[in-house]
Amino acid sequence: MIILGINAYHANASAALVADGRLVAAVEEERLNRVKYAAGLPTRAIRYCLEAAGARLKDVDHIAVPRDPWARLGTKLRFAVRMPRFALDRIRVMRRFSGIREDLARAFGVDPQEIGATFHRVEHHTAHMASAYFVSPWDRAAILSADGLGDFASAMWGSGQGPQMRTLGEVTFPHSLGIFYTALTQYLGFWKFGDEYKVMGLAAYGQPEFLDEFRRIVHAGKGMSFRLGLRYFSHQTEGPEMTWRDADRTPVLGRLFSPYLERRLGPARKEGEPLGPRHHKLAASMQAALEEVMISLWRSLSERTRQKSLCLAGGVAFNCVANGKIFDQTPFERVFVQPAAGDAGLSVGAAFTVCHQLLGRPREFVMEHAYWGPAFSASKIRGALDSFGVPADEVRVAELEEKPLLESTAQAIAAGKIVGWYQGAAEWGPRALGNRSILADPRRPEMKEILNRRIKHREAFRPFAPSVLEEATGDYFEQTHPSPFMTFAYPVRPAKRFVIPAPTHVDGTARLQTVSRSANPLYWKLLRALADLTGVPVVLNTSFNDNEPIVCSPEEALDCFRRAHMDVLVLGNIFLEKRAASAVAETAGGIAGRTA
Ligand SMILES: [Fe+2]
């Protein structure tokens, strides 16, 4: 039985395919059409999922779409009267959804009648919750979804047992933790869609001196509830407006905060205005306010469900700084965060909702890794390299067996070189987890600045992340709960902060990826080789891209390698090294004699 999940017609379009109860493939459309946060019908993602399953569209039994126009109809109608523009926009989106069969038929060149699949509409937060619980390792768990807005709700919680989830409550529009965070992100001068994580990084630089005021902007209620101080916001009167930039088709969210917020907190930071201590304090206060509410929700959910395991999804679940506090601040002992916690993950959640909740099929799948995207065979990689035309006088190329490949890569990293690491299947979700990664030496304090200058061109305040051998997590971090999808930030042990300064943030934490041998054997072996060479089982890991979606194909990796100031590219078993030794010149002598 084949179930296709499709998140379509809004940002983070994606597709996922479940066959006989197991996930076969999942990918965001942006990886394939190269448009960041791509919307529309994800035809390339669907095509890839079908190919991975060896199926055609007419073989699909069920198509699950994570949007339910009938959900909370009363609330929707009430607000539609107050916000006619927003209501019209919603009606337009609904029309698109009702034509999805025809759109699919057109895109795949078949007659609509040939698509025999049953179509299912899955409510937005049900799909978020399912995207975490139904692929988690547990047979019983508490579940929480929190985001900006979906089907007119911003949070939903419940419990899972076997193949069924039970919803226990929800928070509806206009109250929303996601809208709170995005509004304040805009207020702090970050207007790009998806910039919230930047402010999360900024928060570490200040103290939450405005927390009292922020408690008026958002606060936890009794039990499982929270409220926005609506005077600080404009979305409840004007509706959250989403438009699309002509230049690159990326989404733009309209202003969410009100003039009252500026009267209370001072003028909003203009885009590009220098960041100062006031902005740091504001960001810290915003993060602290979010954490207070999240901790309250988690504690209440624990009390309500009496579960020790917690499953998280929805965009707020990307707040790894808050997530890192679950273990000290709540009774939960185990947490699973869906790697595509944002709306891309809805395709997985919708498909599994149909599989279990609707069809009652027993659970037999656990998402033990995030490598569900396209993979390219050795011959395809070789072919890409041949057709790309790498000039021999500029790049040294060697095909290596696994052991010398790992040793050469570890040596390059330890020597301060910047290494593109392209292996296996692309990651599902926004994090590079060791298959489409740029790797560097975490021991060099200057590496953050070098990476920013040469490749990433990011704001200087943003931290880079480490990957660590899972079995060494406790040696370097104050928490040991696995973080395979980079969704938790933990304090680095004080004695180790000088050992891995490059990915240690200013507040002494790091957003780590724990790497197990079973989840990614080759990446695990690379960390092992690095540990043998340097004594430190950690590597700085940032996404393989340069102001674009993460590379997917070997051609894109080669193109990024050529454009960016990278020194080495490990493309499958092929080791490419630029002959101009720029990294060595910049970083030589920075590490000699330093040990763990
Ligand atoms: Fe969502």
Boltz pocket constraint, residues with backbone or C-beta under 6 A from the ligand:
constraints:
  - pocket:
      binder: B
      contacts: [[A, 124], [A, 128], [A, 147], [A, 148], [A, 149], [A, 150], [A, 314], [A, 315], [A, 341], [A, 342], [A, 343]]
      max_distance: 6.0
